[in-house]
Amino acid sequence: MGNAKWPFYEELDIRRTQLGELLLRRRRPVSMPETWVYEVKLDDRFLMSSLVHASEDELARLSLRRLEGRGWRVLVGGLGLGHTVAEALTWAQVETIDVVEYLEEVIAWHRRELVPLGAALGADERCRIVQGDCFQWIRDAGVETYDAVLIDVDDSPEHLLSPGHGSFYTETGLAAARRCLRAGGVFALWTAGPVLEHFLERMRRVFSDVEAQAVHFHNPLHNLDDVNTIYVAQV
């Protein structure tokens, strides 16, 4: 049963937010009694787990490997447990990362080091975490501000965390992301599930170089194989 002096389940934080009841918990699964698994839920909706983050890592990798030179400025929309940001910070060419997170409660988890990556992200001077609407941030950004814009907010353009996000996934919304990219810059979007061909075609009407990369991974807790999709476009 593992080390009896440690609890096997803890609710680290639970708050009522603008989007619903937000829960951060950690638990030691019976199959992995020595491992803390951190999980986030919003009302009855399961959002993320520290155990399964291959596609969040790939969001950064698939984007940054397309860039050239150094001194990259990166925007990450959606902080979550911090895996995309942590992967981006492993690239020495990254000069600054602006991380825009809508929920102040999520930012507080990192600042209070309630989540595993909180201390590392807070200690890296290249990383600036701010509270705000990342889609509005993109609309307000200056022309050619970033080398990469990485978005992980909604499950997909069809399954939104908030109805107000829908306009970002239109051609007009995507064009705003394109405008804030420097020449050769990259836009990338994380989504749950397989490729949406109609959305891929929409991206191609805005960007000249677009691909959709399926990321297959295994969830050991449920012994299931799953797939997420990363859409990547370059200007």
C-alpha positions in Angstrom: 0.0 0.0 0.0 3.0 2.3 -0.1 4.4 4.4 2.7 1.7 4.6 5.4 2.9 7.8 6.8 1.8 9.7 3.7 -1.9 10.3 2.7 -3.0 8.8 -0.6 -5.3 11.7 -1.5 -5.2 15.4 -0.9 -7.3 18.3 -2.2 -4.7 21.0 -2.4 -7.0 23.8 -3.4 -10.6 24.3 -4.3 -12.0 27.6 -5.4 -15.1 29.0 -7.0 -14.0 30.8 -10.2 -15.6 32.7 -13.0 -15.6 29.5 -15.0 -16.9 27.2 -12.2 -15.5 25.2 -9.2 -11.8 24.6 -9.8 -10.1 21.7 -7.9 -6.4 20.9 -7.6 -5.8 17.5 -6.1 -3.0 15.0 -5.8 -3.2 11.3 -5.2 -1.2 8.1 -5.1 -2.8 5.6 -7.5 -2.9 2.0 -6.2 -0.9 0.9 -9.2 1.7 3.7 -8.5 1.8 4.0 -4.7 5.1 6.0 -4.6 4.0 8.6 -7.2 2.0 11.7 -6.6 -0.3 12.4 -9.6 -1.5 16.0 -9.7 -4.9 16.5 -11.4 -7.2 19.5 -12.2 -10.9 19.5 -12.5 -13.4 22.3 -13.4 -16.8 21.4 -12.0 -17.3 17.8 -13.3 -14.9 18.3 -16.2 -11.4 16.6 -15.9 -8.9 19.0 -17.4 -5.4 17.7 -16.9 -3.0 15.3 -15.2 0.7 15.6 -14.4 1.1 11.9 -15.4 0.1 12.4 -19.0 1.6 15.5 -20.7 3.3 14.2 -23.9 1.2 16.3 -26.2 1.7 19.4 -24.0 5.5 18.9 -24.4 5.1 18.4 -28.1 3.2 21.7 -28.4 6.5 23.4 -27.6 8.8 21.0 -29.5 6.9 20.9 -32.8 6.8 24.7 -32.8 10.2 25.8 -31.7 12.1 23.3 -33.9 10.8 25.3 -36.9 12.5 28.5 -35.8 15.9 29.8 -36.7 18.4 32.1 -35.0 18.2 33.1 -31.3 16.6 35.6 -29.0 13.1 34.1 -29.5 10.1 35.8 -27.9 7.4 33.2 -27.1 3.7 33.6 -26.0 2.0 30.7 -24.2 -1.7 31.0 -23.8 -2.8 28.8 -20.9 -0.5 27.9 -18.0 -2.2 24.8 -16.5 0.4 22.6 -14.7 3.2 24.3 -16.7 4.5 21.5 -18.9 4.4 23.4 -22.2 6.2 26.4 -20.6 8.8 24.1 -19.0 9.6 22.4 -22.3 10.0 25.7 -24.0 12.4 26.9 -21.4 14.7 24.0 -22.2 15.5 25.8 -25.5 18.5 28.1 -25.0 17.4 30.2 -28.0 14.3 31.3 -26.0 14.9 34.8 -24.6 11.5 35.5 -23.0 8.2 33.7 -22.5 5.0 35.6 -21.8 2.5 33.2 -20.2 -1.0 34.5 -20.1 -3.4 32.6 -17.8 -7.0 33.6 -17.4 -7.5 32.2 -13.8 -5.6 33.9 -11.1 -6.1 30.7 -9.0 -4.0 28.7 -11.4 -1.2 31.3 -11.2 -1.4 31.1 -7.4 -0.8 27.4 -7.5 2.6 28.0 -9.2 3.6 30.9 -6.9 2.7 28.9 -3.8 4.6 25.9 -5.3 1.5 23.6 -4.9 2.3 22.1 -8.3 5.6 20.3 -9.2 6.8 22.8 -11.8 5.9 26.0 -9.8 9.4 26.5 -8.3 11.3 25.9 -11.6 9.1 28.3 -13.6 9.2 30.9 -10.9 13.0 30.8 -10.8 13.6 31.2 -14.5 14.0 34.9 -15.2 13.0 34.4 -18.9 9.4 33.4 -17.8 6.8 36.1 -17.1 3.4 34.8 -15.9 0.5 37.3 -16.1 -3.3 37.1 -15.5 -5.4 37.8 -18.5 -7.3 36.6 -21.6 -4.7 35.3 -24.0 -7.0 35.8 -26.9 -7.4 39.5 -26.1 -3.7 39.6 -25.5 -3.1 38.4 -29.0 -5.6 40.9 -30.4 -3.8 43.7 -28.5 -0.2 42.6 -29.3 1.8 44.7 -31.7 2.6 43.6 -35.2 5.5 41.1 -35.4 5.8 40.8 -31.6 6.5 37.1 -31.1 8.5 34.3 -32.8 6.0 31.7 -31.5 2.5 31.7 -30.2 1.4 28.5 -28.4 -2.2 28.0 -27.3 -3.6 25.4 -25.0 -6.9 26.6 -23.6 -9.8 24.7 -25.0 -10.3 21.0 -25.7 -10.8 21.9 -29.4 -12.4 24.6 -31.6 -15.6 22.7 -31.1 -15.4 22.0 -27.4 -14.7 25.3 -25.6 -13.9 26.1 -22.0 -16.0 29.3 -22.4 -18.4 30.2 -25.3 -16.7 33.5 -25.7 -13.6 31.7 -27.0 -15.3 30.7 -30.3 -14.3 33.8 -32.2 -10.6 33.1 -31.9 -11.0 29.9 -34.1 -12.5 31.8 -37.0 -10.4 33.1 -39.8 -10.5 36.6 -38.3 -9.2 35.3 -34.9 -6.5 33.2 -36.5 -5.4 36.3 -38.6 -4.9 38.2 -35.4 -2.4 35.5 -34.3 -0.7 35.7 -37.6 -0.3 39.5 -37.4 1.6 39.3 -34.1 4.2 36.8 -35.4 7.5 37.9 -36.8 8.7 36.7 -40.2 9.2 33.0 -40.0 7.2 32.8 -36.7 5.1 29.9 -35.7 1.6 29.5 -34.4 0.6 26.2 -32.7 -2.6 25.0 -31.1 -3.1 22.0 -28.8 -6.4 20.1 -29.1 -7.8 16.9 -27.6 -8.9 14.2 -30.0 -8.0 13.5 -33.7 -7.5 15.9 -36.5 -10.4 18.2 -37.5 -10.1 18.4 -41.3 -12.4 21.4 -41.6 -10.4 23.4 -39.1 -7.1 22.4 -40.8 -8.6 23.9 -44.0 -9.6 27.0 -42.2 -6.0 27.5 -40.9 -4.7 27.0 -44.5 -6.8 30.0 -45.6 -4.8 32.1 -43.1 -1.3 30.6 -43.0 0.8 29.4 -45.9 2.5 26.4 -44.2 0.2 24.3 -42.0 0.3 20.8 -40.6 -1.6 18.8 -38.0 0.5 16.3 -36.0 -1.3 13.6 -34.1 0.3 12.8 -30.7 -0.4 9.2 -29.6 0.2 8.4 -25.9 -0.6 5.8 -23.3 -2.5 6.6 -20.1 -1.1 4.1 -17.5 -3.8 4.8 -15.0 -6.6 3.6 -17.2 -4.4 1.4 -19.5 -5.8 3.2 -22.5 -4.2 4.6 -25.7 -5.3 8.1 -26.7 -4.6 10.8 -29.2 -4.3 14.6 -29.2 -3.6 16.9 -32.1 -1.1 19.8 -32.5 -1.9 22.2 -35.3 1.3 24.1 -36.4 1.5 26.9 -38.9 4.4 29.2 -40.0 4.4 32.6 -41.6 
